[in-house]
Amino acid sequence: MAASDPLSLVFAALADPTRRAILARLAQGPATVGEVAEPFAMSAPAISQHLKVLERAGLVSRTTQAQWRTLTMQTEPLDHASAWVEQRRREWNLRFDALEAHLKTMQARPETDNSQEAGS
């Protein structure tokens, strides 16, 4: 079963290079579905599936005016994903710093004489 929490939906959407390319195009400004689909050698239903994944993740919104469907990138979900990654990065850096400090204290300790331990 696929995860349905917002963060999982964003990361799943970003996992595909076609969807990342679509977002890169939309980062330049709104575009029609046809404009977004143009550079890809794939069927309209395949592009539609990619767009649905992006919409489900909240990364793309679609508006309709007359016969034109315009897509617009939504950055809020990316902001949340970025904040999550940044928080993990801070936590990992703190853990690496603690590990480094621990290793330095281990290296600074005088080594015990193994012959004394064996004879004890």
C-alpha positions in Angstrom: 0.0 0.0 0.0 1.4 3.4 -1.0 1.9 6.0 1.7 -0.6 8.9 1.6 1.0 11.4 4.1 1.9 14.7 2.4 5.7 14.2 2.8 5.6 10.7 1.3 3.6 12.0 -1.6 6.1 14.7 -2.3 9.1 12.4 -2.2 7.3 9.8 -4.4 6.5 12.5 -6.9 10.1 13.8 -6.9 11.4 10.2 -7.4 10.6 10.3 -11.1 12.9 12.2 -13.5 9.9 13.0 -15.8 8.1 14.6 -13.0 11.2 16.5 -11.9 11.5 17.8 -15.5 7.9 18.9 -15.5 8.4 20.8 -12.2 11.6 22.4 -13.7 9.5 23.6 -16.6 6.8 25.0 -14.3 9.4 26.7 -12.1 9.8 29.1 -15.1 6.1 29.9 -15.0 2.6 28.5 -15.7 2.2 26.5 -18.8 -0.5 24.6 -20.6 -0.6 20.8 -20.5 0.5 20.8 -24.1 3.5 23.0 -23.4 4.5 20.8 -20.5 4.1 17.6 -22.6 5.9 18.9 -25.7 9.5 17.8 -24.9 8.5 14.3 -23.8 8.3 11.4 -26.2 5.4 9.8 -24.4 1.7 9.5 -24.8 -0.8 12.0 -23.5 -2.2 9.4 -21.0 1.3 8.9 -19.6 1.8 12.7 -19.2 -1.6 12.8 -17.6 -0.6 10.2 -15.0 2.6 12.1 -14.1 0.5 15.3 -13.7 -2.0 13.4 -11.4 0.9 12.3 -9.2 2.2 15.9 -9.0 -1.3 17.2 -8.3 -1.9 14.6 -5.6 1.3 15.7 -3.9 0.1 19.3 -4.1 3.1 20.3 -6.3 1.0 21.3 -9.3 -2.4 23.0 -9.5 -4.5 23.1 -12.7 -6.9 25.8 -13.8 -9.2 25.7 -16.8 -10.1 28.7 -18.9 -12.2 27.9 -22.0 -10.4 25.0 -23.7 -7.0 25.7 -22.0 -5.8 23.8 -18.9 -3.0 25.8 -17.3 -0.6 24.2 -14.8 1.1 26.1 -12.0 3.8 24.9 -9.7 3.0 25.1 -6.0 6.1 25.5 -3.8 4.6 24.9 -0.3 5.0 21.1 -0.4 8.6 21.5 -1.5 9.2 24.0 1.4 7.9 21.3 3.8 10.1 18.6 2.3 13.1 20.9 2.4 12.4 21.7 6.1 12.2 18.0 6.9 15.5 17.3 5.1 17.2 20.3 6.8 16.0 19.0 10.2 17.4 15.5 9.6 20.7 17.1 8.3 21.0 19.1 11.5 20.3 15.9 13.6 22.8 13.8 11.6 25.5 16.5 11.9 25.0 16.6 15.7 25.4 12.9 15.8 28.5 12.9 13.6 30.0 15.7 15.8 29.3 13.6 18.9 30.9 10.6 17.3 33.9 12.6 16.3 34.3 13.9 19.9 34.0 10.4 21.3 36.6 9.0 18.9 39.0 11.8 19.8 38.6 11.0 23.5 39.3 7.4 22.7 42.4 8.3 20.8 43.6 10.6 23.6 43.4 7.8 26.3 46.7 6.1 27.0 46.6 2.6 25.7 46.5 -0.1 28.3 49.3 -2.7 28.4 47.8 -5.9 27.2 50.4 -8.0 29.0 49.2 -6.6 32.3 45.6 -7.5 31.5 46.5 -11.0 30.6 48.5 -11.6 33.8 45.8 -10.2 36.1 
